[in-house]
Amino acid sequence: MESFYVEPENIKNGFGEVVGEEFFHLAHVSRKRKGELIYLFDGTGKIYTARIVDISRDKAKCEIISEDFMKGELEEDLTIAQAILKSSERFEFALEKLTELGVKRIIPLVTERVVSAKSPKDVSRNKIERWKKIILSACKQSNRALIPELCEPVDLKNLIFTAKAYDKKLILHEADNFKRILLCDYIEGAENSKSILIVVGPEGGFTDEEVKLAVESGFEVVSLGERRLRSETASIIGVGVFVQFLISKKIRK
């Protein structure tokens, strides 16, 4: 079944109303009809199975049949700081896949080798709004109950100094001049971690000074192997491995 986003205030008295762009998609793109079953989600973790009972000119009224909370969501707070890429298409691809995989939070990151922005202020509001729409679309596609938080863009130094609250902090980096551990070995030490921050650099990677600063602030350098991966590939694989580990841990309980 397809998922459609509804504002929390549009769920009440056993019914939900689909309006705005979501209504247009429901009625004119997906061509849903009265009597069909769909999913509704409000972005806070609630997901509803609903039946369409009426379609008018500007909204669809749906009867709530059942309700779930945080269905399929990770218990852990998994955050990724993804460097903004030169290719908008590749960065948006990363946002889409990271959302599908189940991260709770995405932080657009500006580093020394980010080409498209010299500081967080260079990132336009229009671009951030577009990113939010991509994340919402990915939630709908993957039937996620929770919309990941898209944080304001931040530079690496500020990220490092505000990351103390995370149980585990890792920076993906392939250079041999830093002590590093393979991800498959690293995750074994994350058995009891409730919050995890994964930091991924841009196309040119991190500078030695950036990695050194991260290590001095409690980050661990983690490797995905000997191959030099594209930034979006590294973030998707890194998050994917972590998600599988966290899911398997939950199943073993």
Backbone as CSV, one residue per row, in Angstrom:
resi,resn,N_x,N_y,N_z,CA_x,CA_y,CA_z,C_x,C_y,C_z
1,MET,0.837,-1.204,0.000,0.000,0.000,0.000,0.869,1.250,0.000
2,GLU,0.342,2.293,-0.568,1.064,3.564,-0.615,0.878,4.353,0.675
3,SER,1.868,5.173,0.984,1.815,6.023,2.171,1.591,7.476,1.766
4,PHE,0.840,8.200,2.598,0.588,9.614,2.374,0.768,10.358,3.693
5,TYR,1.395,11.509,3.615,1.673,12.303,4.808,0.473,13.164,5.171
6,VAL,0.156,13.201,6.471,-0.895,14.084,6.979,-0.349,14.841,8.184
7,GLU,-0.743,16.086,8.319,-0.386,16.841,9.511,-1.079,16.210,10.719
8,PRO,-0.393,16.158,11.870,-0.999,15.531,13.061,-2.390,16.072,13.394
9,GLU,-2.604,17.380,13.172,-3.907,17.959,13.508,-5.018,17.507,12.559
10,ASN,-4.648,16.868,11.448,-5.651,16.365,10.509,-6.039,14.919,10.780
11,ILE,-5.568,14.385,11.908,-6.004,13.072,12.376,-6.836,13.296,13.644
12,LYS,-8.128,13.027,13.578,-8.972,13.222,14.764,-10.289,12.473,14.605
13,ASN,-10.817,12.037,15.751,-12.116,11.351,15.817,-12.198,10.136,14.908
14,GLY,-11.063,9.446,14.780,-11.069,8.219,13.986,-10.966,8.410,12.491
15,PHE,-10.693,9.647,12.062,-10.574,9.923,10.634,-9.327,10.773,10.362
16,GLY,-8.828,10.694,9.142,-7.714,11.518,8.711,-8.048,12.191,7.394
17,GLU,-7.556,13.405,7.215,-7.796,14.147,5.981,-6.479,14.400,5.256
18,VAL,-6.444,14.010,3.997,-5.285,14.244,3.142,-5.564,15.494,2.316
19,VAL,-4.682,16.505,2.440,-4.910,17.780,1.766,-3.627,18.235,1.058
20,GLY,-3.731,19.361,0.353,-2.557,19.979,-0.277,-1.888,19.109,-1.332
21,GLU,-0.564,19.169,-1.365,0.197,18.407,-2.354,-0.029,16.912,-2.216
22,GLU,-0.217,16.443,-0.981,-0.454,15.009,-0.773,-1.796,14.587,-1.373
23,PHE,-2.791,15.455,-1.264,-4.078,15.144,-1.881,-3.945,15.084,-3.400
24,PHE,-3.220,16.040,-3.970,-3.022,16.030,-5.426,-2.376,14.719,-5.866
25,HIS,-1.367,14.284,-5.105,-0.690,13.029,-5.458,-1.656,11.852,-5.327
26,LEU,-2.436,11.843,-4.255,-3.379,10.742,-4.029,-4.426,10.664,-5.138
27,ALA,-5.032,11.804,-5.447,-6.170,11.808,-6.361,-5.789,11.836,-7.834
28,HIS,-4.696,12.556,-8.175,-4.405,12.801,-9.586,-3.166,12.069,-10.115
29,VAL,-2.283,11.642,-9.210,-1.106,10.884,-9.642,-1.323,9.390,-9.390
30,SER,-1.622,9.055,-8.136,-1.876,7.646,-7.817,-3.292,7.214,-8.187
31,ARG,-4.167,8.197,-8.410,-5.557,7.946,-8.813,-6.270,6.977,-7.859
32,LYS,-6.147,7.255,-6.581,-6.824,6.445,-5.581,-8.335,6.697,-5.646
33,ARG,-9.082,5.679,-5.257,-10.533,5.760,-5.313,-11.156,5.433,-3.962
34,LYS,-12.379,5.833,-3.777,-13.129,5.546,-2.561,-13.132,4.043,-2.305
35,GLY,-12.857,3.666,-1.052,-12.837,2.256,-0.674,-11.456,1.639,-0.627
36,GLU,-10.459,2.308,-1.240,-9.102,1.747,-1.243,-8.418,1.946,0.103
37,LEU,-7.519,1.012,0.429,-6.736,1.085,1.647,-5.403,1.779,1.375
38,ILE,-4.983,2.634,2.295,-3.705,3.328,2.195,-3.083,3.424,3.589
39,TYR,-1.832,3.849,3.636,-1.202,4.210,4.904,-1.198,5.726,5.039
40,LEU,-1.421,6.199,6.258,-1.239,7.603,6.590,-0.167,7.690,7.663
41,PHE,0.713,8.684,7.581,1.688,8.880,8.649,1.840,10.367,8.920
42,ASP,2.098,10.683,10.203,2.145,12.094,10.587,3.560,12.601,10.829
43,GLY,4.568,11.759,10.579,5.958,12.174,10.686,6.529,12.100,12.078
44,THR,5.697,11.836,13.092,6.169,11.774,14.476,6.344,10.344,14.962
45,GLY,6.068,9.372,14.112,6.197,7.972,14.497,4.895,7.198,14.395
46,LYS,3.785,7.886,14.226,2.498,7.198,14.101,2.213,6.890,12.635
47,ILE,1.783,5.648,12.385,1.393,5.250,11.039,0.048,4.536,11.126
48,TYR,-0.845,4.876,10.228,-2.215,4.385,10.279,-2.547,3.611,9.008
49,THR,-3.282,2.518,9.181,-3.937,1.878,8.048,-5.311,2.510,7.937
50,ALA,-5.650,3.001,6.754,-6.893,3.762,6.597,-7.597,3.390,5.293
51,ARG,-8.903,3.598,5.295,-9.708,3.374,4.090,-10.266,4.714,3.621
52,ILE,-10.146,5.000,2.334,-10.683,6.234,1.773,-12.205,6.136,1.747
53,VAL,-12.854,7.097,2.403,-14.322,7.073,2.440,-14.937,8.185,1.609
54,ASP,-14.142,9.197,1.280,-14.690,10.269,0.453,-13.553,11.053,-0.187
55,ILE,-13.731,11.410,-1.459,-12.774,12.265,-2.165,-13.542,13.446,-2.738
56,SER,-13.222,14.631,-2.239,-13.882,15.848,-2.723,-12.926,16.620,-3.616
57,ARG,-13.215,17.889,-3.834,-12.414,18.687,-4.764,-11.002,18.939,-4.240
58,ASP,-10.853,19.061,-2.909,-9.549,19.451,-2.383,-9.050,18.605,-1.208
59,LYS,-9.738,17.506,-0.904,-9.267,16.660,0.191,-9.860,15.260,0.083
60,ALA,-9.182,14.338,0.761,-9.669,12.965,0.852,-9.878,12.626,2.323
61,LYS,-11.074,12.157,2.652,-11.381,11.757,4.024,-11.164,10.260,4.156
62,CYS,-10.434,9.858,5.209,-10.059,8.456,5.368,-10.430,7.971,6.767
63,GLU,-11.022,6.797,6.832,-11.368,6.191,8.115,-10.169,5.402,8.642
64,ILE,-9.781,5.652,9.898,-8.657,4.943,10.510,-9.098,3.537,10.904
65,ILE,-8.370,2.539,10.414,-8.683,1.146,10.738,-7.784,0.636,11.853
66,SER,-6.507,0.977,11.789,-5.578,0.554,12.844,-4.445,1.561,12.940
67,GLU,-3.740,1.527,14.066,-2.660,2.473,14.325,-1.434,1.748,14.879
68,ASP,-0.258,2.119,14.390,1.013,1.617,14.915,1.882,2.810,15.275
69,PHE,2.836,2.571,16.200,3.752,3.638,16.585,5.188,3.174,16.390
70,MET,5.977,3.977,15.681,7.395,3.703,15.422,7.586,2.333,14.763
71,LYS,6.657,1.979,13.898,6.728,0.688,13.209,7.996,0.600,12.372
72,GLY,8.844,-0.394,12.674,10.068,-0.600,11.916,11.190,0.369,12.225
73,GLU,11.001,1.266,13.201,12.022,2.252,13.517,13.058,1.691,14.495
74,LEU,14.277,2.175,14.379,15.343,1.780,15.291,15.116,2.391,16.670
75,GLU,15.496,1.656,17.696,15.439,2.212,19.050,16.569,3.229,19.254
76,GLU,17.687,3.007,18.589,18.861,3.859,18.761,18.735,5.153,17.954
77,ASP,19.426,6.166,18.444,19.478,7.461,17.770,20.666,7.437,16.810
78,LEU,20.391,7.139,15.555,21.436,7.043,14.536,21.444,8.315,13.701
79,THR,22.537,9.062,13.794,22.678,10.345,13.097,23.831,10.257,12.110
80,ILE,23.651,10.857,10.933,24.755,10.939,9.986,24.987,12.388,9.586
81,ALA,26.243,12.782,9.632,26.650,14.088,9.122,27.276,13.846,7.754
82,GLN,26.571,14.195,6.716,26.998,13.963,5.341,27.479,15.271,4.724
83,ALA,28.737,15.274,4.289,29.269,16.470,3.635,28.463,16.787,2.383
84,ILE,28.212,18.068,2.155,27.501,18.511,0.965,28.386,18.264,-0.250
85,LEU,27.816,17.638,-1.261,28.604,17.231,-2.427,28.500,18.238,-3.574
86,LYS,29.501,18.220,-4.411,29.516,19.089,-5.592,28.336,18.776,-6.494
87,SER,28.027,17.491,-6.627,26.890,17.060,-7.439,25.626,17.059,-6.586
88,SER,24.696,17.962,-6.893,23.427,17.997,-6.164,22.689,16.678,-6.286
89,GLU,22.780,16.067,-7.459,22.087,14.802,-7.699,22.603,13.705,-6.763
90,ARG,23.935,13.656,-6.578,24.500,12.618,-5.715,24.160,12.874,-4.247
91,PHE,24.173,14.127,-3.836,23.823,14.441,-2.454,22.364,14.095,-2.184
92,GLU,21.496,14.422,-3.116,20.082,14.108,-2.943,19.836,12.604,-2.950
93,PHE,20.607,11.883,-3.741,20.529,10.415,-3.741,20.883,9.881,-2.355
94,ALA,21.930,10.450,-1.751,22.337,10.031,-0.402,21.219,10.318,0.602
95,LEU,20.603,11.497,0.533,19.509,11.829,1.441,18.379,10.816,1.324
96,GLU,18.045,10.470,0.108,16.957,9.528,-0.142,17.255,8.168,0.481
97,LYS,18.454,7.641,0.213,18.797,6.296,0.686,19.016,6.245,2.191
98,LEU,19.590,7.285,2.759,19.792,7.324,4.209,18.451,7.363,4.927
99,THR,17.479,8.057,4.340,16.130,8.081,4.904,15.507,6.691,4.850
100,GLU,15.619,6.036,3.712,15.072,4.693,3.562,15.690,3.717,4.569
101,LEU,16.971,3.874,4.839,17.672,2.956,5.736,17.266,3.142,7.198
102,GLY,16.835,4.339,7.579,16.304,4.508,8.920,17.032,5.443,9.853
103,VAL,17.872,6.349,9.325,18.543,7.298,10.225,17.510,8.212,10.877
104,LYS,17.827,8.687,12.076,16.913,9.572,12.785,17.197,11.046,12.462
105,ARG,18.431,11.312,12.037,18.843,12.710,11.866,19.905,12.797,10.776
106,ILE,19.787,13.820,9.916,20.770,14.065,8.863,21.301,15.483,9.025
107,ILE,22.628,15.608,9.077,23.267,16.915,9.240,24.060,17.244,7.974
108,PRO,23.634,18.212,7.173,24.442,18.645,6.019,25.730,19.292,6.539
109,LEU,26.849,18.831,6.032,28.142,19.203,6.610,29.000,19.981,5.616
110,VAL,29.615,21.055,6.092,30.563,21.832,5.292,31.967,21.574,5.838
111,THR,32.870,21.105,4.975,34.255,20.862,5.351,35.168,21.663,4.424
112,GLU,36.465,21.574,4.651,37.417,22.358,3.854,37.341,22.030,2.366
113,ARG,37.044,20.784,2.033,37.038,20.368,0.629,35.649,20.327,0.009
114,VAL,34.657,20.839,0.704,33.341,20.996,0.092,33.423,22.137,-0.918
115,VAL,33.017,21.868,-2.140,33.159,22.838,-3.228,31.954,23.764,-3.328
116,SER,30.762,23.238,-3.081,29.529,23.999,-3.342,29.183,25.008,-2.257
117,ALA,29.876,24.971,-1.115,29.605,25.929,-0.044,30.865,26.124,0.789
118,LYS,31.227,27.373,1.018,32.399,27.678,1.838,32.035,27.786,3.316
119,SER,30.748,28.011,3.586,30.273,28.077,4.963,28.811,27.641,4.971
120,PRO,28.279,27.274,6.130,26.863,26.882,6.196,25.917,27.952,5.679
121,LYS,26.288,29.231,5.801,25.428,30.323,5.344,25.265,30.347,3.831
122,ASP,26.159,29.653,3.119,26.083,29.629,1.656,24.981,28.704,1.141
123,VAL,24.411,27.888,2.023,23.366,26.946,1.618,22.021,27.665,1.651
124,SER,21.356,27.762,0.512,20.120,28.539,0.405,18.940,27.829,1.059
125,ARG,17.954,28.618,1.475,16.732,28.054,2.051,15.980,27.225,1.024
126,ASN,16.011,27.648,-0.234,15.339,26.880,-1.289,15.922,25.473,-1.392
127,LYS,17.246,25.387,-1.269,17.892,24.081,-1.352,17.498,23.210,-0.167
128,ILE,17.462,23.806,1.022,17.097,23.054,2.224,15.649,22.572,2.124
129,GLU,14.757,23.413,1.598,13.357,23.001,1.436,13.242,21.863,0.429
130,ARG,14.049,21.908,-0.614,14.047,20.808,-1.587,14.515,19.517,-0.917
131,TRP,15.555,19.607,-0.095,16.047,18.418,0.606,14.962,17.825,1.497
132,LYS,14.189,18.678,2.156,13.105,18.192,3.019,12.057,17.426,2.204
133,LYS,11.763,17.916,1.012,10.793,17.230,0.166,11.318,15.869,-0.281
134,ILE,12.613,15.788,-0.560,13.212,14.506,-0.953,13.135,13.509,0.198
135,ILE,13.399,13.980,1.405,13.324,13.121,2.586,11.887,12.649,2.803
136,LEU,10.919,13.545,2.672,9.519,13.164,2.833,9.117,12.124,1.793
137,SER,9.538,12.335,0.553,9.220,11.384,-0.512,9.817,10.007,-0.219
138,ALA,11.032,9.985,0.322,11.676,8.716,0.660,10.949,8.006,1.799
139,CYS,10.406,8.779,2.746,9.599,8.189,3.823,8.362,7.510,3.248
140,LYS,7.713,8.181,2.312,6.512,7.623,1.698,6.832,6.350,0.929
141,GLN,7.936,6.386,0.181,8.311,5.233,-0.624,8.616,4.008,0.237
142,SER,9.247,4.244,1.397,9.693,3.136,2.248,8.734,2.845,3.407
143,ASN,7.592,3.518,3.413,6.589,3.345,4.472,7.162,3.613,5.860
144,ARG,7.999,4.632,5.974,8.525,5.022,7.276,7.497,5.823,8.058
145,ALA,7.470,5.590,9.378,6.540,6.311,10.228,7.120,7.628,10.717
146,LEU,8.439,7.726,10.705,9.117,8.889,11.276,9.895,9.631,10.198
147,ILE,9.689,10.932,10.096,10.470,11.746,9.161,11.775,12.128,9.845
148,PRO,12.929,11.753,9.275,14.207,12.136,9.896,14.328,13.653,10.011
149,GLU,14.949,14.081,11.071,15.208,15.513,11.242,16.326,15.944,10.297
150,LEU,16.068,16.965,9.507,17.112,17.568,8.683,17.619,18.787,9.427
151,CYS,18.830,18.695,9.948,19.388,19.786,10.738,19.876,20.921,9.841
152,GLU,20.103,22.055,10.431,20.707,23.158,9.710,22.140,22.782,9.330
153,PRO,22.612,23.210,8.153,24.007,22.929,7.781,24.973,23.451,8.832
154,VAL,26.074,22.736,9.017,27.053,23.105,10.038,28.451,22.821,9.512
155,ASP,29.442,23.542,9.996,30.813,23.227,9.590,31.369,22.150,10.526
156,LEU,32.435,21.504,10.084,32.966,20.350,10.810,33.418,20.714,12.215
157,LYS,34.063,21.852,12.365,34.574,22.234,13.688,33.434,22.368,14.699
158,ASN,32.350,23.025,14.303,31.212,23.173,15.214,30.542,21.838,15.484
159,LEU,30.477,20.982,14.478,29.911,19.647,14.688,30.708,18.882,15.729
160,ILE,32.017,18.892,15.594,32.883,18.159,16.509,32.704,18.633,17.944
161,PHE,32.634,19.939,18.116,32.544,20.483,19.469,31.153,20.352,20.088
162,THR,30.153,19.991,19.291,28.795,19.826,19.833,28.356,18.364,19.829
163,ALA,29.288,17.445,19.600,28.951,16.018,19.452,29.220,15.204,20.709
164,LYS,29.442,15.865,21.825,29.836,15.153,23.040,28.747,14.232,23.572
165,ALA,27.495,14.492,23.234,26.388,13.719,23.798,26.259,12.313,23.202
166,TYR,26.910,12.068,22.065,26.768,10.757,21.416,27.616,9.702,22.118
167,ASP,27.052,8.492,22.257,27.795,7.375,22.850,28.952,6.946,21.955
168,LYS,28.693,6.916,20.647,29.711,6.517,19.678,29.818,7.575,18.596
169,LYS,31.052,7.973,18.283,31.299,8.977,17.248,32.387,8.437,16.332
170,LEU,32.074,8.300,15.055,33.073,7.786,14.125,33.145,8.637,12.872
171,ILE,34.325,8.713,12.334,34.561,9.446,11.103,35.108,8.461,10.082
172,LEU,34.444,8.361,8.941,34.872,7.430,7.903,36.026,8.052,7.123
173,HIS,37.157,7.330,7.104,38.361,7.882,6.484,39.270,6.730,6.075
174,GLU,39.929,6.895,4.922,40.696,5.772,4.371,42.211,5.946,4.446
175,ALA,42.705,7.096,4.907,44.155,7.343,4.878,44.899,6.448,5.867
176,ASP,46.103,6.018,5.489,46.892,5.105,6.308,47.618,5.791,7.454
177,ASN,47.681,7.123,7.445,48.448,7.809,8.479,47.651,8.044,9.764
178,PHE,46.480,7.393,9.877,45.715,7.421,11.114,45.351,5.992,11.513
179,LYS,45.404,5.728,12.786,44.984,4.420,13.278,43.496,4.257,13.010
180,ARG,43.134,3.178,12.374,41.732,2.996,12.026,41.318,1.549,12.233
181,ILE,40.025,1.348,12.277,39.468,0.028,12.508,38.397,-0.221,11.459
182,LEU,38.291,-1.455,10.979,37.254,-1.783,10.011,35.878,-1.681,10.665
183,LEU,34.908,-1.238,9.885,33.571,-1.027,10.425,32.991,-2.306,11.020
184,CYS,33.211,-3.440,10.359,32.644,-4.696,10.848,33.196,-5.058,12.232
185,ASP,34.424,-4.627,12.525,34.990,-4.843,13.861,34.519,-3.776,14.843
186,TYR,34.388,-2.562,14.351,34.006,-1.447,15.204,32.617,-1.632,15.807
187,ILE,31.668,-2.116,15.011,30.286,-2.180,15.484,30.106,-3.155,16.640
188,GLU,31.028,-4.104,16.784,30.909,-5.030,17.910,31.015,-4.288,19.239
189,GLY,31.708,-3.173,19.238,31.842,-2.377,20.461,30.695,-1.408,20.677
190,ALA,29.721,-1.447,19.754,28.581,-0.532,19.854,27.334,-1.235,20.371
191,GLU,27.517,-2.379,20.979,26.402,-3.220,21.426,25.412,-2.467,22.312
192,ASN,25.923,-1.658,23.214,25.055,-0.984,24.182,24.905,0.515,23.914
193,SER,25.269,0.940,22.731,25.202,2.369,22.404,23.777,2.782,22.062
194,LYS,23.335,3.878,22.634,21.996,4.391,22.363,22.008,5.522,21.338
195,SER,23.168,6.141,21.133,23.268,7.239,20.165,24.585,7.121,19.411
196,ILE,24.503,7.229,18.093,25.655,7.002,17.219,25.710,8.115,16.180
197,LEU,26.890,8.677,15.999,27.110,9.713,14.988,28.147,9.222,13.986
198,ILE,27.761,9.198,12.714,28.660,8.817,11.628,28.930,10.058,10.786
199,VAL,30.212,10.359,10.557,30.588,11.553,9.800,31.268,11.133,8.503
200,VAL,30.787,11.674,7.379,31.293,11.307,6.056,31.713,12.567,5.308
201,GLY,32.879,12.532,4.701,33.422,13.698,4.024,32.936,13.867,2.591
202,PRO,33.422,14.915,1.905,33.025,15.197,0.518,33.848,14.374,-0.476
203,GLU,33.747,14.744,-1.755,34.444,13.996,-2.798,35.949,13.911,-2.549
204,GLY,36.551,14.980,-2.065,37.996,14.984,-1.833,38.412,14.443,-0.487
205,GLY,37.448,14.013,0.306,37.751,13.473,1.620,38.064,14.561,2.644
206,PHE,38.461,14.134,3.831,38.859,15.060,4.888,40.340,15.405,4.774
207,THR,40.709,16.558,5.255,42.132,16.887,5.373,42.678,16.204,6.626
208,ASP,44.000,16.058,6.675,44.614,15.453,7.861,44.297,16.272,9.110
209,GLU,44.259,17.589,8.966,43.986,18.450,10.104,42.564,18.220,10.634
210,GLU,41.628,18.008,9.740,40.251,17.751,10.167,40.137,16.431,10.917
211,VAL,40.775,15.401,10.396,40.722,14.095,11.064,41.414,14.166,12.422
212,LYS,42.545,14.851,12.466,43.269,14.994,13.733,42.407,15.692,14.775
213,LEU,41.709,16.747,14.371,40.834,17.475,15.283,39.719,16.563,15.798
214,ALA,39.158,15.758,14.905,38.085,14.841,15.303,38.592,13.806,16.301
215,VAL,39.765,13.239,16.021,40.341,12.216,16.907,40.629,12.810,18.288
216,GLU,41.168,14.003,18.313,41.464,14.665,19.590,40.195,14.969,20.388
217,SER,39.055,14.983,19.702,37.781,15.269,20.359,36.969,14.009,20.642
218,GLY,37.612,12.844,20.515,36.948,11.605,20.898,36.347,10.789,19.775
219,PHE,36.521,11.209,18.525,36.050,10.419,17.393,37.016,9.269,17.124
220,GLU,36.483,8.198,16.566,37.311,7.078,16.137,37.305,7.027,14.609
221,VAL,38.458,6.728,14.026,38.586,6.643,12.577,38.213,5.229,12.142
222,VAL,37.246,5.128,11.254,36.722,3.838,10.821,36.865,3.713,9.308
223,SER,37.242,2.514,8.874,37.478,2.256,7.451,36.442,1.280,6.907
224,LEU,36.109,1.457,5.637,35.220,0.537,4.935,35.997,-0.408,4.027
225,GLY,37.324,-0.384,4.136,38.144,-1.274,3.317,39.169,-0.519,2.494
226,GLU,39.806,-1.221,1.582,40.918,-0.652,0.824,40.490,0.186,-0.375
227,ARG,39.262,0.006,-0.834,38.820,0.749,-2.013,38.469,2.189,-1.665
228,ARG,38.681,3.057,-2.607,38.309,4.474,-2.437,36.876,4.636,-2.943
229,LEU,35.949,4.854,-2.029,34.536,4.915,-2.367,34.066,6.349,-2.551
230,ARG,33.059,6.508,-3.381,32.408,7.811,-3.473,31.777,8.140,-2.120
231,SER,31.622,9.412,-1.844,31.103,9.845,-0.556,29.733,9.245,-0.276
232,GLU,28.826,9.333,-1.246,27.478,8.816,-1.004,27.464,7.304,-0.847
233,THR,28.396,6.616,-1.532,28.505,5.165,-1.367,28.949,4.827,0.040
234,ALA,29.947,5.558,0.540,30.461,5.319,1.890,29.374,5.537,2.950
235,SER,28.609,6.613,2.810,27.587,6.897,3.821,26.491,5.843,3.798
236,ILE,26.082,5.424,2.617,25.009,4.428,2.505,25.474,3.079,3.050
237,ILE,26.702,2.674,2.705,27.216,1.400,3.209,27.412,1.474,4.722
238,GLY,28.013,2.554,5.190,28.257,2.695,6.623,26.976,2.624,7.428
239,VAL,25.969,3.376,7.020,24.690,3.344,7.713,24.016,1.985,7.554
240,GLY,24.093,1.412,6.350,23.457,0.121,6.105,23.992,-0.981,7.004
241,VAL,25.308,-1.026,7.173,25.921,-2.033,8.048,25.473,-1.817,9.491
242,PHE,25.479,-0.577,9.931,25.059,-0.277,11.296,23.599,-0.661,11.524
243,VAL,22.742,-0.333,10.562,21.321,-0.639,10.702,21.102,-2.141,10.813
244,GLN,21.788,-2.920,9.967,21.641,-4.374,10.038,22.096,-4.907,11.392
245,PHE,23.180,-4.365,11.914,23.676,-4.779,13.224,22.652,-4.453,14.307
246,LEU,22.091,-3.248,14.276,21.130,-2.837,15.292,19.842,-3.645,15.209
247,ILE,19.413,-3.974,13.985,18.206,-4.803,13.810,18.458,-6.201,14.363
248,SER,19.597,-6.784,14.038,19.903,-8.136,14.510,20.026,-8.169,16.035
249,LYS,20.562,-7.092,16.624,20.652,-7.012,18.081,19.261,-7.015,18.704
250,LYS,18.345,-6.283,18.075,16.967,-6.220,18.568,16.304,-7.587,18.479
251,ILE,16.533,-8.305,17.398,15.929,-9.621,17.207,16.452,-10.621,18.225
252,ARG,17.745,-10.478,18.592,18.348,-11.432,19.528,17.867,-11.251,20.952
253,LYS,17.276,-10.101,21.265,16.842,-9.836,22.642,15.724,-10.809,23.061
